[in-house]
């Protein structure tokens, strides 16, 4: 009888824990295990961030690089004065800094948006 009582009291605990466990999120698992799907998701984010950086770099190069060309093409613009300061000095020495700060602010805002889109994609329930 002691053998029968010992067998009746035996419980399988791991089976109950596994039954209560919620189903795993495949996207999180792909990222954590660095599967090809997870790598593709991360590469997509990196590509989006790189594309954003290149576009804004092009804006800076075009915006600041066009100014010397303007002064060469139109020498009259280069000799103009604003508040007693030559226009080229005003544009390149003073106004370029707020322009760069604005581009930097836009980059941070749009990069964070890309990251939020990535997180939304990861949290999106599988259909």
Secondary structure by P-SEA (a helix, b strand, c coil): caaaaaaaacccaaaaaaaacccccaaaaaaaaccaaaaaaaaaaaaaaaaaaaaaaaaaaaaccaaaaaaaacccccccccccccaaaaaaccaaaaaaaaaaaaaaaaaaaaaaaaaaaaacccc
